[in-house]
Amino acid sequence: MSKIEIVPAILAKTKEEFYSKLSKVAPYVSRVQVDVMDGEFVPNKTVGIGDIGKIPPHILPEYHLMVEDPVAYAEEIGRRGAVYEIHLESFTKAGRMGGIGKNPKAQDELMEAIRRIRKMGGRVGLALSPDTPASQAFPFLGYVELVLVMTVYPGFSGQKYIAEMEPKMRLLAGKGALVEVDGGIEVGTARRAASCGAALLGAASAIFSKPDAKKAIDELQEDAQKGLQS
């Protein structure tokens, strides 16, 4: 991907907040990330699925499913063609440390989740929390559209970018994965992530805390493009 794409990440507690944020960015982007949290997988909860209404047809939605049962949420959303980003850690019962490599049952459950989402017409992204090494994703790269590397711990926006995730981006990009990052992306870190192979940059606070969403997106885009030249 020669051009880095900025993906506004919408974390909303109410239907009104969701539509307010969506309306601010809809004219300027071709995809958005919708944060979905159940209060169990992460210690935060977002607006219910039933209150996430129609997204304009020119925008590709990515549903970032920070939930214990991502397939149930994906099937409830049910939007064909959407990207459903499921956490590898949702399938490892012994904590969030990403021990799927030695857990055949977890591997089978993850593959079944990918199969079910694809069968319903969805596209699949595999999300990795900071403590999960890139190697845990390698066996699944041929079955997913992208890998979402979390550069913060999932659950809350406004956190500081974890630079130690940059080798993970490089490893995955080197394996041919389409890499998206999410967390702490702002002017400066956008450039760093892009230089490490990230092609999609999820951003929340850097956009929604600014008075002019278009200007904020343009500034992130400009900074990210510089990362391709470094």
C-alpha positions in Angstrom: 0.0 0.0 0.0 1.7 3.2 -1.2 -0.6 5.5 0.7 -1.2 5.2 4.4 -4.9 5.2 5.4 -6.2 6.9 8.5 -9.0 5.0 10.2 -11.0 7.0 12.8 -11.7 4.8 15.8 -15.1 5.4 17.3 -15.5 4.6 21.0 -18.9 5.6 22.1 -21.0 5.1 25.2 -24.3 6.2 23.6 -26.1 6.2 20.3 -25.9 10.0 20.2 -22.1 10.0 20.8 -21.6 7.4 18.1 -23.5 9.4 15.5 -21.8 12.6 16.5 -18.4 11.1 16.0 -19.3 9.4 12.8 -20.8 12.5 11.3 -17.5 14.4 12.0 -15.4 12.1 9.9 -17.7 10.5 7.4 -17.0 13.0 4.6 -13.3 12.6 4.8 -12.5 8.8 5.2 -13.3 5.5 3.4 -13.3 3.3 6.5 -13.9 3.6 10.2 -13.2 1.4 13.2 -16.1 0.8 15.5 -14.9 -0.2 19.0 -17.2 -2.9 20.6 -16.5 -3.7 24.2 -18.5 -6.0 26.5 -17.1 -5.0 29.9 -15.7 -8.5 30.3 -12.8 -8.9 27.9 -11.8 -5.4 28.7 -12.9 -3.2 31.7 -15.0 -0.9 29.6 -18.3 -1.2 27.8 -19.5 0.6 24.7 -22.9 1.4 23.1 -24.9 -1.7 22.4 -24.9 -3.3 18.9 -28.6 -2.4 18.5 -27.7 1.3 18.8 -25.0 1.2 16.1 -27.1 2.1 13.1 -26.3 2.5 9.4 -22.9 3.5 8.3 -22.8 5.4 5.0 -22.3 3.0 2.1 -19.0 4.6 1.0 -17.4 3.8 4.3 -16.0 0.3 5.1 -16.7 -0.5 8.8 -14.2 -2.4 10.9 -15.8 -3.8 14.0 -13.1 -4.1 16.6 -14.5 -6.8 18.8 -13.0 -6.5 22.3 -15.3 -9.2 23.6 -15.3 -12.6 25.1 -17.4 -14.1 22.3 -16.6 -12.3 19.0 -18.5 -14.6 16.7 -21.8 -13.9 18.5 -21.2 -10.2 18.2 -20.2 -10.5 14.5 -23.3 -12.6 13.7 -25.5 -10.1 15.6 -24.0 -7.2 13.6 -24.4 -9.3 10.4 -23.1 -6.8 7.9 -21.8 -8.5 4.8 -18.5 -7.1 3.5 -17.5 -5.6 6.9 -14.2 -6.3 8.6 -14.6 -8.1 11.9 -11.5 -7.7 14.0 -11.3 -10.6 16.5 -8.7 -10.8 19.3 -6.6 -13.9 19.4 -6.7 -13.6 23.2 -10.5 -14.2 23.1 -9.6 -17.8 22.4 -7.0 -18.4 25.1 -8.8 -19.1 28.3 -5.7 -18.9 30.5 -5.3 -15.1 30.7 -4.4 -12.6 28.0 -0.8 -13.7 27.3 -1.5 -15.2 23.9 -0.6 -18.9 24.6 -2.4 -20.2 21.6 0.6 -21.9 20.1 0.5 -24.8 22.5 -3.3 -24.9 22.7 -4.8 -27.0 19.9 -8.3 -26.4 21.2 -7.9 -22.7 21.1 -6.4 -22.9 17.6 -9.4 -24.9 16.4 -11.8 -22.4 18.0 -10.1 -19.5 16.3 -10.2 -21.2 12.9 -13.9 -22.0 13.4 -14.5 -18.4 14.3 -12.8 -17.3 11.1 -14.7 -19.8 9.0 -18.1 -18.7 10.5 -17.5 -15.0 9.9 -16.3 -15.6 6.4 -19.3 -17.8 5.7 -21.7 -15.0 6.7 -20.0 -12.7 4.2 -17.7 -10.9 6.6 -14.0 -10.2 6.3 -11.7 -11.1 9.2 -8.9 -9.2 10.9 -6.9 -10.7 13.7 -6.1 -8.4 16.6 -3.1 -8.8 18.9 -2.9 -7.2 22.4 0.5 -5.9 23.4 1.5 -9.0 25.4 0.8 -11.4 22.5 3.9 -12.0 20.2 3.7 -11.7 16.5 4.5 -15.4 16.0 1.2 -16.3 17.5 -0.5 -14.9 14.5 1.7 -16.6 11.9 -0.4 -19.8 11.4 -3.5 -17.7 10.6 -2.2 -15.1 8.2 -3.4 -17.0 5.2 -7.0 -16.9 6.5 -7.4 -13.2 7.6 -7.4 -10.0 5.7 -5.3 -7.9 8.1 -3.6 -8.0 11.5 -4.4 -5.3 14.0 -1.4 -4.6 16.3 -2.5 -2.9 19.5 -0.1 -0.2 20.5 -1.9 0.3 23.7 -3.7 -2.1 26.0 -7.3 -2.4 24.7 -10.2 -0.8 26.5 -9.7 3.0 26.7 -8.7 5.7 24.2 -6.1 8.4 25.0 -3.3 6.0 26.1 0.3 6.4 25.3 1.7 4.7 22.2 3.8 1.6 23.1 6.9 1.9 20.9 8.0 -1.6 21.8 5.3 -2.9 19.5 7.2 -1.6 16.4 9.3 -4.9 15.9 5.9 -6.7 15.9 4.7 -4.5 13.1 7.9 -5.2 11.1 7.7 -8.9 11.6 4.1 -9.1 10.4 4.7 -6.8 7.5 7.7 -8.9 6.6 5.4 -11.9 6.5 3.2 -10.1 3.9 0.4 -9.2 6.4 -1.6 -6.0 5.9 -0.8 -4.3 9.2 -3.1 -2.0 11.1 -2.2 -0.3 14.3 -4.4 1.1 17.0 -3.5 3.1 20.1 -1.7 6.4 20.8 -1.5 7.3 17.1 -0.9 11.1 16.7 1.5 13.3 14.8 4.9 11.7 15.4 3.8 8.2 16.2 1.9 8.0 12.9 5.2 8.5 11.1 6.9 5.8 13.3 4.2 3.2 12.7 4.2 3.8 9.0 8.0 3.4 8.8 7.6 0.0 10.5 5.2 -1.3 7.9 1.7 -0.3 9.2 -0.6 0.6 6.3 -3.7 1.4 8.3 -3.6 3.7 11.3 -6.4 3.8 13.8 -6.8 7.1 15.6 -9.3 8.3 18.2 -8.1 11.1 20.5 -5.9 12.6 17.8 -9.0 13.2 15.7 -12.0 13.6 18.1 -10.3 15.8 20.6 -9.6 18.4 17.9 -12.0 21.1 16.8 -11.5 20.3 13.1 -11.6 16.6 12.3 -10.6 17.1 8.6 -7.5 19.0 9.6 -6.6 16.4 12.2 -7.0 13.6 9.6 -4.9 15.5 7.0 -2.1 16.1 9.6 -2.0 12.5 10.5 -2.0 11.5 6.8 0.9 13.9 6.1 2.9 12.7 9.1 2.3 9.0 8.1 3.4 9.6 4.6 6.7 10.9 5.9 7.2 7.6 7.6 7.2 5.9 4.2 10.1 8.1 3.1 12.3 7.4 6.1 
